[in-house]
Amino acid sequence: MRICIVGKYPPIEGGVSAQTYWTARGLAARGHEVHVVTNAFEVSGEYRIELSSNDEAHLEPRFPETGGSVRVVSPAPLDRRKHAHIPMANPFVSKLAGAAAAVVEEHGCEAIITHYLEPYGVAAHLAALWTGVPLYLRHAGSDLDRLMRDRDLATTYRRVLTSATAVVTSRALLTRFLGLGVDRAALRDCPPFAIPDDFSPDTAPMDAEELSTLAGRPVDPSVPMIGVYGKPGRPKAPTT
C-alpha cells in the first residue's frame, strides 16, 4: 500500500515526532511504501534533535526483505523574498498541503495519515479534500486542549475532525468527540507499536568521537558521563 504521512518527524523532538517516526518505520517494515511530508527541517534549534551523520540513514529506512520504504519530502524552507506577503508568516499549512497533494497524485497514495492538528491535520485535510484520498487523523494533548480553546482554531479543527475518514483517539475521549459531531463509526483506538530490538538499552554505546560530535567539543572517555533520555527545555504551559 502507498501511504502519505503528514506530521512532525525527526529532527523535531518530542512524543508526537517519535510516534510518527515509529509509525512510518513500522508500516515500511511491513512492506508499505511510505512518503512522509514534514517541515521538520525548519524547526528552531530549541526544539531540534542533534542528529549525527550515522542517524540520517534512519530517517529514510528501507526494508529489502519486504519491499517497504520510507521517503521524506520537505517543502521549500522560508524564503522571505519568494514567500513575502503581508502580514508576514511562514505559510506552513499551504506548503504542506501542496506538497502532500503532489505526493499523493504522483505516487498514487491510497491513504493520508496525519498526527497533530496544527499545521499538519489542517494541511492533510486540504490534501485529502483535493485528491479524494481517505484521511486518518490522530491528535495529541496540547492541540486538543490548549489550541482548541481558541474559538477560531476550534472551528477549523472541528471541520477537520468531522470530515476525516477516521479519528484515532482514546476511549476516554469518545464522548468528547461525539459532542464535536464526529461519527462514532469514525472513531478508532490508538494502535500499539513496537520498537525494534536494535533500539534498546543493550545497543552498543556511542564512541568518544560520536559523543564529541554531538557535544560540539572533545569528550574525555575517562570522565564519567550521564546521559538523559528526554526533552530538555522550558515546561509546557498548563492546559487547565
N, C-alpha and C positions, 0 to 999 in steps of 0.2 A: 504494500500500500504506500502511496506517496502522500506525505503529510507536511503541512506548513505550520510551524510553531512561531507565534509572535509573543515575545516576552523578554523578561530580564534574563541575562546569561552572563557567565564569567567573561570579562573581569569585573562585572558588578558583584559586590559582596552581598551576603545575606541569604536568608532561608528560601525566598522565592526564586532567586537566581540558582541556588543549589538544586532545588526541586525541578526547575526547568531543565537544568543540565542532565540530571539523572533520568528524567522522563525521556529526553531526546536520545540519550545513550541507550536506555533500556529498549526503546522502540527499534532503534537501529540494530541492536544486538539480536532482535527477533526477526530481522530481515526487512524492516521497513526502510524506505527512502525518506529521510527527514531533512527538511530545509528550515533552519532557524533564522527568522528575521528579527534582528535586535539592534538597538542603538547602544549596546554595551560599551563600545569603544569611545563613546562620547562622555562616559561617566567621569565626574570630577575625582581628583586624587583622594578626597576624603572618603569616598565610597568605592575605591578601586582596589581590587586584589593585585598584589605584586606577583606577576607570573614570570617564571624562568623560561628559558628557551626550550627546556625539556617539557614544560607544561603545555606549550602551544599546540603540540600534536594531539593532546587530549580534547581540544575544543572541537575537532572535526574527526572523530574516530570512524574507522572503517572495520567491517567485520566480513572478511572474505568467505568465512565458512557459511554465513547465511545470506550474504549479498547486501546486507544493510549498511547504511552510511549516514553520517551527519554532515551537512554543509551549512556554513554560517554566511548569511547575507547581511551586510551592513549598509544602510542608506548613507548618502554623502554627508560628511560632517558639516557643521555650520560654517558657512562662508558668508561673512557679513555683507559682502558686495553682491554675491549671487542671490542670497536669501533675504536681502533687505526689504523690510516692509514696516509700516508704522501702525501701532506701536511695535517695536522690535521684539522678537522672541524666536527661539529655535522651533521651527514647525515640526515637532516630533510626530504628532498624530498624522499629518499629511504625508510626511516622508515614509513612515512605517506602513501606512495604509497603501500607498502607491507601490512600495517595494513588495509588500505581501501579495497584492493583487497580481503584480507582474510575475512573481514566483509561481503562484497558483496556475496562471494561464500558460506560462512557459513550460512547466513541468507536469501539468495535468494533475495537480494535487487533488486528492479526494476528500480531504478534511482540513480544517483550520483549528488548531488548539491554541488557546491563549491563557495566560496566567497573570493576573493583576489588572485592575480596571483602567488605571491611568498611567501611561497613554495606550498601553498595549491592547486592553479589551476594546477600547473605542476604535482603535485603528483596525483591529481584526474584524470587528463588526462591519466596518465600511468595506473591507476587502471581501467579506462573505456576502454582503449585500450586492456588490458589483459582480461577483463571479458566480453566485448561486451555490457556493460550496457550504456544507454544514459547518456550524461554528460550535466548538466545545469550549466553554469558558470556566475558568477556576479563579476564585477570588482569594484574597489574603485577609488579614485582620484590619490593618490600617485603612485600606481602601474602602472596606465595607462599613467601617465605623467613622473614623475621622474625616475622610474625604466626602463620604456620603452625607455628612451633616450640612454641607453646603447645598443650598436649595437648587442652584443651577446645575451643579455636578450631579446631584441626586436625580434630577430629571433625565439627564443624559444616561446615567448608569441604569436607571430603571428601564429605559428603552432598550439598552444593550442586553440587559438580563432577560427581559421578556421575549426578545426576538431570537435568543440563542437556541440552538438545537438541544443543547444540554448544559446545565449549570452544575459544576462539581462543587459540593459543599459537604458539611457535616450534618448528621441527623438532627443535632441540637438546633440547627438554624432553619429547619424545614418550614416551621410556622412563619418565620420572618419573610422567607422568600415567597411563600404563598400569599402573604399580605401585600407583597410588592406586585403581585399579579403574574408570577412565574407559574407555568403549568406544572402540576405535580408530576406528570409523566416525564418532564424535562429534568427533574432534579436527580442527581447521581451522588453516591457516596464517594469520598476521596479514595482513589485506588492506592494500595500499598506498592512499594517498590523496594528492591533490594540493592545494596551497594556491593559491587564485585569484590571478590576476595583480595585482589591486589591493592585495594584501597582499604587497608586495615592497619591496626597497631603493629602487626608483625612485619609490615613492609620495611625494607632496608632504609635506614635514615639517610638524609642528605649529607654529603661530604662537606668539608670545610670550604671548598671552592664554591659550591652551590649556595651555602649559607652566606658566604661573603658577598655574593652577587645580590642576594635578596636584602641583606643588611646594608648594602652600599658602602661597606668598609671591610677591611680584613678581619677575619674571625679567628681567634686563637682556639684550636680544638682542645687545648689542655684546660681551658676555663669552663666550668660548668655552665650550661645554657638551659634556660627554661623556655619551653615552647607553650604558647597559648592558642588553643583552637577556638576561635570565636570572632566576633565582630567588635573591634575596639572603636571607641568614639563616644560622643555625647549620647545620653539615653534618649529614647524616643519621647515625644511629647505625650502626656497622658491622654487617653481616649475617653475619659469619663469626666 
